[in-house]
Amino acid sequence: MKLVVTGGGTGGHIYPALAVAQAVQALPEVESVTYIGRLGGLESELVPQNGIAFEGIHFYGMPREKNIALLLRYAGWCYSLYQARILAQKILKRLKPDVVFGTGGYVSAPVLLAAESLRIPYVVHEPDAKPGLVNKMMSKYAAVITTSFSEGAESLKQKPNQKVVVTGNPIRGAIGKLSKAEALRQLGIAWPVEQQILLVTGGSQGARRINQAVVEALPALLNEHGLAVVHLTGKILYDETLEALEAQSPGLKDHPNYWVRPYSGDMAALLALADLAICRAGSLSLSEMAVCGVPTILVPYPYAAANHQFENALACVRAGSAILLEDKNCTGEDLLKTMKYVVEDPEGLKRMREAALTLGHPDATEKIVECLQSVAQRKA
């Protein structure tokens, strides 16, 4: 089998595509796996670092601002799409893939359009509860559609006989496979296993609103609720977060139950030790939390495209694994009210953990690989 993978713009599109690419590349019968992404995009760095062949194209997102220059910008974008599609066609003709796998993001549009024009079957994966524009547009001709959430799955189905499979999001290797004790040892944290641990993360870039709320709430979280707090501030927000904490609560950053870092590449260990998490509502983060059975307080990023993080959060709330705290209400006071409700109800927290596990799909990568193999075999 020869596979081409595409998707980019954010980690929520790139990491699932990369997980599938690596899984397929490890199969003995596979001839080649190539990732087509945007030159200069995050994928252009991550993909080669993970041992996958990369081909780059020039493209950018569709302009959406409402002003007098929009028509001119849109015309320029259409021409850029045409050029990117022509280049993608040349790459696909050279690679001759049996199947193309797309996870969304604007860079996948010209690649999937090129595949459709060349009669190369493709599989579309939708990572969010609210389908993105590219996937909604390209799902009509997809051989198979896979989704992370059951919400939105039917809206992607545009033909009566189209196959839609709720697989969950492909996740990175060790996530969901470590015990809490192993995670504490791996991270070099000397807390007892029975210590209740709160994980705070806003992703690699961080979330200023979440950081501010945690700074305000930290004395009570540590001293009144007895929690240990693992706080990933984000690389660019680390110094300002510690400065704000020092100004408000001098010396608290050195509390033995407070572990603060700008970022950590060891999410498998961090998720394994977490009894509860405060985070944004990106699809990949939610999938990883679910596989590890971590209850969440979700603060969706309010400026995400088509407000998809809010829809992701609602799906988790409906399932019973999460509590929604809107960004505009994310203050130290409101965070403590929410935490009090959760921490003082151990049975409720247990139910949230069980609900999270029901949302988890540890075999998502394998299911998607099976779909790709089935489509490739039909082509042959």
Secondary structure, 3 states (H helix, E strand, C coil): CEEEEECCCCHHHHHHHHHHHHHHHCCCCCCEEEEEEECCCHHHHHHHHCCCEEEEECCCCCCCCCCCCHHHHHHHHHHHHHHHHHHHHHHHHHHCCCEEEECCCCCHHHHHHHHHHCCCCEEEEECCCCCCHHHHHHHHHCCEEEECCCCCHHHHCCCCCCEEEECCCCCCCCCCCCCHHHHHHHHCCCCCCCCCEEEEECCCCCCHHHHHHHHHHHHHHHHCCCCEEEEECCHHHHHHHHHHHHHHCCCHHHCCCEEEECCCCCHHHHHHHCCEEEECCCHHHHHHHHHCCCCEEECCCCCCHHHHHHHHHHHHHHHCCEEECCHHHCCHHHHHHHHHHHHCCHHHHHHHHHHHHHHCCCCHHHHHHHHHHHHHHHHC
